[in-house]
Amino acid sequence: MNTPETIKIVGVVASVVLPLFNIPLILKIRKRGSSKDYSLTWTFGILGCLLLMLPSALLTPDIVFKVFGIINLVTFSIVVFYILKYHSHKPV
C-alpha cells in the first residue's frame, strides 16, 4: 500500500469517527434531562457553519471532507434536537 493511499484511508476513517464523539454529548443530555450547559448561540453557530459548509462538502472530490461534512451534519443535528428538547426542562 502506498503512502498517499494510506493517508486517504486514515483520513476517511477519522472523518467517520470524529463526528461520533457527538454521541456521548447526546447521551449526557438525555441522561441529565437538561441541556442548560449549552447555549443556543453556540448550538446554532455550529449548526449554521455546518450548513454553510455542506454545499462544498457535497461538491468536493475529496472523499475525506465529503464524508466528514455529511456525517458531522447528521450527528450534530441530533445534538441540536436534544439541546432544544431539553433546553427548558428541569432535571428530575
N, C-alpha and C positions, 0 to 999 in steps of 0.2 A: 504494500500500500504506500503510495507516495505522500509526501508531506502536505501538499495543498488539499488532497482528498481527505486526509486525516483531520486537518484543521476544519474543513467544512463539516465533517461528521460530528466532531466535538461541538462545533457551533450550533448545529441543529439540535443535538441532544440538550445543550444548555438552554436553547430557546424554548424548548418544551418544558424543561424542569423549572426554570426561573419563575414563570407565572404560577406554578403550582404552590409556591410559597404563600400565595393568597389564601389557600385552603385553611391553614391554622388561624388566620385572621377571621375568616368566616366562622369557623368553629368556636373561636373565643367569643365573638359577638353573640352567637346563638346560645352558648352555654351561660353567659352572663345575663342575657336578655336585655342588654344595653349596648349602645354604641356611643355613649356620651364622650368617650375619649377621642373621637374622630370628628373633626369639624366638617361641616358641609362645604366650606370653601376648599379645604384640602381635597375632599372627595370629588367635587365637581371639577376642580382644577385638573386633577389627574385624568378623570374621565374625558374632559374636553381635549386634553393633549392627546390622549389615545385615539379619540375620534378624528382629530386633525391629522394624525399620523397614518390612519388606516388607508386612505387612498394610495399613499406612497408605498405602504406595505403590500397592498394588493397588486400594484403595478410593477414592482421591482422584480428583476430576475434573480435577486439574491434570496435564496430559499431560507436562510437563517432569519433575515429580517421579516420575511413574509410569515413564517411560522410563528415567530415571536409576536408580531403585531396582532395576528388573529387570536392566538391563544391568550395573550395578555388582555386583550379587549374582552374576551368572553369571561375569563376568571375575574377580572376587576369589575365587570358589570354585575356579577353575583355579589361581590363585596358591596357595591353601591346599593343593591337591592336590600341586603341585610342592614346596612347602615341606616337607610331610610326607614326600614320596617321597625327597627329598634331605637330610633333616634329619640323619641319622646317617651318610650316605655320606662317605667320604674322597675328595677330588678326585684325579683321575688325573694 
